[in-house]
Amino acid sequence: MDPHALSTDGFVTVDRAEWVALAEAGLKGRTLASLATITADGIEIAPVYSPDSDGDPNGSDDRFGLPGSGDRTRGSLAAGRTTNGWDVRALVADDGPDAANATVLDELERGSTSVLLDVEAIGIRSLDDLGTVLAGVHLEMATVALVPGPTSVAAAGWLLDLWERRGTPTDEQAGLLGLDPLGVAARHGGEPDVGDDVLAIVDRARGLPGVRTFTVDGTVFADAGASDARELGWTTAGGVAVLRALVDHGLTIDEALGQLAFTWSADADQFRTICRLRAARRLWARVAETSGAGTAHRGQIQHAMGSAVDLTRRDPWGNLLRGTVAAFAAGIGGADAVTVRPFDSILGRSDAFGRRTARNTQVLLLEESALASVVDPAGGSWYVEDLTSRMADAAWDRFRDVEAAGGIAAALTSGLIGRETEACWEARRTRLATRAEAITGVSEFPDLDENLPERPPAPSDPSGPLPLRRRSEAFEALRDAADAAVLTPTVRLVTVGDLADHTARSTFATNLYAVAGIRALACTGSDAGSSVAVVCGSDDGYTAEGVAVVAALRAEGVSRIHLAARATSLDDDLVAALVGAGVDEFVHAGSDVIDLMGRTLDALGVDTLVDVEGEWA
């Protein structure tokens, strides 16, 4: 190849200001800044990044160092997970120890490298039960992790007992005992403190290098609706509370750090998930350094758990896609272990197919895509580095707020955490209701003819101070109400003008009402149709025929008339005439769908499960 073939000679150098001017010339009066988005933490995500971006901390020579060093942003280990990949951790939540044992063996035989036992869901109530669950498992070869829960202290003791009973050498015992008294109090209720019973388990586990006593669980906050910075800041505060208790108990700071692992949420927003894991390591390294920890003890053991908030009962197959993106982001973000929730776990207890697809999602990412072969592949991206920095800064502020309030236990007890989480969720509910945040298969592109898989019922969600809030719940309540109706709820679809004139809005309306399980059906001539009608046409068509069409519908006895358009996009006089003729409401892409569809079902005589504010009735 000619060495000069790729030369930039002859190309005109364009600076950023000139590039921005060219870009904005194609935006029809909008600025480049108008394309920015703002996260729930007030962090601005710019439409494009470059080394000379204003406010970009990575435009300077201030770098984050190498993986395994510095602030650990790029990874807690110098080699990352390039040797064996990350730990493929299978969630086991079957009904009863025998069923759980079958799943454990199947998972470990078919590609999972560790198991995460949901003690409460399985119903483990004794050492013998745990022994049944792990029968046939070579405990010296497999990591066993326990989901934090109300019986965690007892379960942790049973796992220690089981290792002893089976004669597993102390240097080959590998597991996470799942103690998280603060997180358990938030999710299930109870006292948020590290008590004597917890410290007794710590004493038993000292000297076991492959065992981590505490699992500080950030998904408690994420599942309740907290923003990224709050999940990061509050979970870091939880880790600090545990460190204090352990040091007070007599452990050195390095020993105390060796007792902790962290669980973080991984959702379908891939870049925020990547940055969340990177920021978490930076925060913890700062805590460890400030506490006087040795350099070798400043890393963070991270388990990424697929988001329960993302799971949908409707169109559950979409959970496969969301789980894949979450696992991809967790791997790119540097998680040590990853758990993908089976796509059908929201429908009840998962079957073999649900578990297999969850497991193979990770196996394919590791073995086919070689995703772990590069350490911190997102490092150096101006966008990722900027978002990581801003997320870490915002999280540190939230951490300091909690510390100023007396620590995480006091913040939970006082209701501070609950109030902030509720505020975060309410803001997100608004974005969901207006479909600014879309849920594919639920709030966008719903399938009215879907056949949902059936699964055995699972235990109900915990009812502690911080509840699980799923994005799709309010929409699914509307669909459930429509499905329970004696007759399928319908609206009368009335088109204005030729096919080309009304196709865009009639298609929009058909999908809009389908969100609530309502069919939009064309009715002509003397057809009585529905008592609710939606009129669809072009702006010009509304000007020419809209008032007459609406008036005719009202004369026929239609009780409620919607018109597909933004009132602000139409002439004021036309809007007034349409309203005067009988239009009750203008429906458009920015409508509050939960509110609108709840009232529409009410107008159709269907009892709904949510009120117009989207809360459970």
Buried (B, 14 or more C-beta within 10 A) or exposed (E): EEEEEEEEEEEEEEEEEEEBEEBBEEEEEEEBEEBEEEBBBEBEBBEBBEEEBEEBBBBEEEBBEEBBBBBBBBBBBEEBBBEEBBBBBBBBBBBEBEBBBBBBBBBBEBBBBBBBBBBBBBBBBEBEBBBBBBEEBEBBEBBBBBBBBBBBBBBBBBBBBBBEEBEBEEEBBBBBBBBBBBBBBBBBBBEBEBEEEBBEBBEBBBEBEEBBBBBBBBBBBBBBBBBBBBBBBBBBBBBBBBBBBBBEBEBBBBBBBBBBBBBBBBBBBBBBBBBBBBBBBBBBBBBBBEBEBEEEBBBBBBBBBBBBBBBBBBBBBBBBBBBBBBBBBBBBBBBBBBBBBBBBBBBBBBBEEBBBBBBBBBBBBBEEEEBBEEBBBBBEBBBBBBBBBBBBBBBBEBBEBBBEBEBBBBBBBEEBBBEBBBBBBEEBBBEBBBBEBBBBBBBBBBEBEEEEBEBEEBBEEBEBBBBBBBBBBBBBBBBBBBEEBEEEBBBBBBBBBEEEBBBEBBEBBBBBBBBBBBBBBEBEEEEEBBBBBBBBBBBEBBBBBBBEBBBBBBEBEBBBBBBBBEBEEBEEEBBEBBBEBBBBBBBBEEBBBBBBBBBBBBBBEBEBBBBBEBEEE
